[in-house]
């Protein structure tokens, strides 16, 4: 069976005799490149650390930029098709699912370990930027910063949802390329909704159940819509050796 990464269906006899060749049961679901695997195994810990750090630079910057954009556009009114949620939904809400797409692309290329590191480092960088600019932000945004309780409720829920999506993607990646990103965005997004809205609004007069259901429905639609850019970018971010070629 051939997967996306180009694993050959009929290895030559010389491949079978090679000491680097693995038996079929050991390579099912994994694209194996002996030369690359041997080179990584022989690299020292310092070299591996800096190699992984370089691989994370762009993913971390992308995730941090998307997070800051969600905050920056948190006061720009937006509406779902048909006008649903027009009174409270913002452009920041609509941009938020893109953070899941950024994490899925890293997970596809480098695996769950890199995606987990990207999420944590992206949050650290984004929060660092916002903290450093905390006095300028009200002027730049033209509004007061949101209440700390809301920031903590939505921020912690989003972090939990993103980390959960890393796990779901890793567990569901397979020959059907769309399964992992679809289920991971759905699971992470709905978990985010289930934590953020009650955490932020329970005990207040806000109709948080209606908002949660509305935004949950948006996440379902976004999970499907984001398959398009994910599918288009697959060739640009092929899985690294050992990740099954998908």
Order of alpha helices (4+ residues) and beta strands (2+ residues): alpha-alpha-alpha-alpha-alpha-alpha-alpha-alpha-alpha-alpha-alpha
